[in-house]
């Protein structure tokens, strides 16, 4: 049986042992992240693109300055390293390959590019879930009837980083596009794709429906 003094000494040793045991350093997982202001390339923010995905995808490439890109990268990289270690541990392996296709990169034109995307809808066990990208003006007011935001617009992206692992590609991450702030707007113009043409006499002229109905009775009904 231990004496009172021996009990205290034993307790003291246990306390010292506990104090020497340090918990592993953890990095707080990012829920949301706002990018610096950049120049938009091929943004699909109002109407999702269905060319390669029938469910539709909202997306935007954002070109940043070198300094802003490196600042953003310095924020994301520590989080990604922690996610990489977590996924390696969960796999039961010593290491996993790293994907070469990441949303932060130096593109073929030597521009500092950030790519974010968000599916427009997804079928789940609870039914179909739809998504939209929330759009705001430079004053932070939500745009309920947003313009057709085009390339050249100055934007900030609100994103949610999400790590993933693939047997073919390794470990990577996606920036899920949640919101966009429009700092300077450059609207996309369809039709001639931004080109302007002068009228040429004697050439082909399309028949405009407005002209076609111009000579009809004002009481004529149009079935739509």
Protein Blocks (a to p, Z undefined) as FASTA:
>chain_A
ZZfklmmmmmmmmmmmmmmpccdddddddfbdcddddddehiafkbccfklomnopaddd
ddddfklmmmmmmmmmmmmmmmmmmmmmmnopabdcddfbdfbdcdfkopacddddddfb
dcdfkbccddddddddfkopacfbdcdddehiacdddddddddddfklopadddddfbdc
dfbdcdddehjnopacdddehiacdddfklmmmmmcfkbccdZZ
